[in-house]
Amino acid sequence: MFLGTNIGKRVKRLFYEDDNGRQRLFCYDNLKFLLIFCVVLGHFLDDHTIQSGGTDNERIDDIINDIFVFVYAFHMPCFLFISGLFDKKRDKLNFDSLLFYIIMGLLLNIEISFAQMLFLDDKSDNYFSLLNVDGVYWFVFALAAYKTLCYLLRYADPKLIMTLSVLLALFSGYDDELGEWLSLSRIIVFFPFYYAGSLIDPQKLMNVTRRLWVKLLSLSAAAVWYYFCFYRSEKVLWLRRLFTGKNPYSKIQLPNCEFWHRGLAMLISAALCIALISLVPNIRLPFVSKFGKRTFQVYFLHRPVIYWLEYALITEEIQRIYPNSWWIVLIAASMAITIVLSAEIFQKPFDAALRAISRGRAEIIDENKNEESVIK
């Protein structure tokens, strides 16, 4: 009897409860860990191929490009979709959360700019720009923008907003001036994913995606995308710049790129998002589920680590030792970086920053109330 009770409690915690005994959907934690690993991997490999003009090994370049188009199709759209899934409070705008994201975005901008000036060879570039928000920090500013937009649009018809947001994403590609200024292009292109998530109940979505026919369709969609990326990459490689969300149609390596090409990219991303939610297990996985709750710190810290590894010539040494398989070593290194930066010790500064912001705002509110009482 006692043994059966213990097994029942363990099974319950494995599938339903977190460490505090509250019901938790582990699928989303597990998926977020996978997504943040894909972010680190994409940035790690990008510096050695696309940005540097490629390697001396054409086969390796092809493999890296295949990985890029495969990963970029889903990692940021899915991240934003999940963020929207758990942003349901519309009656009140959380200024503490907004201020936190804005401050963290500015600090991340400064952090990466400093790392570039310190580690990269070309010191003549002006790395820091306050308004041209290029690089990983766009995501933090986008979260603040999306939370504000969802609050302002809380009384609007969701179907109308969803339709307009998709149309704006499709036609924004004709404006060459959007680009990286305040991340407007990315904010516009990825907003439908965040907004769609904000309209859906996470538990209901989980129930639907756990059905057998959905899993079979999801597995088929993932297999088809894998096939095209790694065996017919010439058919889909042009989609990579569309998947980033920041490039206008004039910069897409495709003759006469139009709005329907971006529509195709968005449909692929949406299908892969649902497929991942369906296929990722909804059980507590050792380390993965816990680390999946700490993705922000990995996102904030991983870029300087990559710059340091490049500056120390560690990645170049890996390429020299393993000329035909160095990309496998970098995949393992990306996983190691993700795991290390997911440690609890790296979470503490961000928790402290959020507490300081909340306490500071509370003190300002109290002071304003006291002033009002004195005036009265």
CORWOPE-V894372 format. One record per backbone hydrogen bond with DSSP energy under -0.5 kcal/mol. CO is the residue of the C=O (numbers start at 1). NH is the residue of the N-H. If there is no record, write none. Layout:
CO_NH / CO_NH
This chain:
1_5 / 2_6 / 3_7 / 4_8 / 5_9 / 6_10 / 7_11 / 8_12 / 9_13 / 10_14 / 11_15 / 12_16 / 12_17 / 14_284 / 16_24 / 18_21 / 22_18 / 24_26 / 25_28 / 25_29 / 26_30 / 27_31 / 28_32 / 29_33 / 30_34 / 31_35 / 32_36 / 33_37 / 34_38 / 35_39 / 36_40 / 37_41 / 38_42 / 39_43 / 40_44 / 41_45 / 42_46 / 43_47 / 45_48 / 46_49 / 46_51 / 49_53 / 49_54 / 50_53 / 56_58 / 57_61 / 58_62 / 59_63 / 60_64 / 61_65 / 62_66 / 63_67 / 64_68 / 65_69 / 66_70 / 67_71 / 68_72 / 69_73 / 71_74 / 71_75 / 74_78 / 75_79 / 76_80 / 77_81 / 78_82 / 79_83 / 80_84 / 81_85 / 82_86 / 84_87 / 86_88 / 88_90 / 92_94 / 93_95 / 94_98 / 95_99 / 96_100 / 97_101 / 98_102 / 99_103 / 100_104 / 101_105 / 102_106 / 103_107 / 104_108 / 105_109 / 106_110 / 107_111 / 108_112 / 109_113 / 110_114 / 111_115 / 112_116 / 113_117 / 114_118 / 115_119 / 116_120 / 121_123 / 122_125 / 125_127 / 131_133 / 131_182 / 132_134 / 135_138 / 136_139 / 137_140 / 137_141 / 138_142 / 139_143 / 140_144 / 141_145 / 142_146 / 143_147 / 144_148 / 145_149 / 146_150 / 147_151 / 148_152 / 149_153 / 151_154 / 153_156 / 157_161 / 158_162 / 159_163 / 160_164 / 161_165 / 162_166 / 163_167 / 164_168 / 165_169 / 166_170 / 167_171 / 168_172 / 171_174 / 172_175 / 173_249 / 174_176 / 175_178 / 175_179 / 178_181 / 179_185 / 180_133 / 180_182 / 180_183 / 181_184 / 183_187 / 184_188 / 185_189 / 186_190 / 187_191 / 188_192 / 190_193 / 190_194 / 191_195 / 192_196 / 193_197 / 194_198 / 195_199 / 196_199 / 196_200 / 197_200 / 201_205 / 202_206 / 203_207 / 204_208 / 205_209 / 206_210 / 208_211 / 211_215 / 212_216 / 213_217 / 214_218 / 215_219 / 216_220 / 217_221 / 218_222 / 219_223 / 220_224 / 221_225 / 222_226 / 223_227 / 224_228 / 225_229 / 226_230 / 227_231 / 227_232 / 228_232 / 232_235 / 233_236 / 233_237 / 236_239 / 237_240 / 239_243 / 240_244 / 241_245 / 241_247 / 242_245 / 248_251 / 249_252 / 252_254 / 254_257 / 258_261 / 258_262 / 259_263 / 260_264 / 261_265 / 262_266 / 263_267 / 264_268 / 265_269 / 266_270 / 267_271 / 268_272 / 269_273 / 270_274 / 271_275 / 272_276 / 273_277 / 274_278 / 275_279 / 276_280 / 281_283 / 283_285 / 285_289 / 285_290 / 286_288 / 287_291 / 288_292 / 290_293 / 291_294 / 294_298 / 295_299 / 296_300 / 297_301 / 298_302 / 301_305 / 302_306 / 303_307 / 304_308 / 305_309 / 306_310 / 307_311 / 308_312 / 309_314 / 309_315 / 310_313 / 313_317 / 314_318 / 315_319 / 316_320 / 317_321 / 318_322 / 322_325 / 322_326 / 325_328 / 325_329 / 326_330 / 327_331 / 328_332 / 329_333 / 330_334 / 331_335 / 332_336 / 333_337 / 334_338 / 335_339 / 336_340 / 337_341 / 338_342 / 339_342 / 340_343 / 343_346 / 344_347 / 344_348 / 347_351 / 348_352 / 349_353 / 350_354 / 351_355 / 352_356 / 353_357 / 354_358 / 355_359 / 356_360 / 357_361 / 358_362 / 359_363 / 360_364 / 361_365 / 362_366 / 363_367 / 364_368 / 365_369 / 366_370 / 367_371 / 368_372 / 369_373 / 370_374 / 371_375 / 372_376
